[in-house]
Amino acid sequence: MKTRHYRIVSPVRFFLFVLISIMIIIFAGYSLLNVSQAEAASEVTYERVVVQESDTLWGLAEMYNPDTDLSYRDIVYSICEINDMDSEDIHPGDVLYVPVY
């Protein structure tokens, strides 16, 4: 059986082909990862919490999300965004909505 030997006629065209192919593969993989993250993000529920004397935002983030892959910093940021808070100061009796992932 005869083997064929291929020769690159235009190195610039070949390089562009390889570069565009790699970019398409990376873009497709990134798109698939974002779809799975979007599905996971849509499953967030919120817990209504009345702040007690010794509560902190970090403590609430840890208490309601013990087994999450997110960092507690991101969860505290989400709590501040959801509750329209400018700072992390909370007081006993405040009502907060805490995301539960």
Summary of the structure (lengths in Angstrom):
residues: 101
radius of gyration: 25.0
end to end distance: 60.5
largest distance: 84.1
contacts: 201
relative contact order: 0.16
helix: 50%
strand: 12%
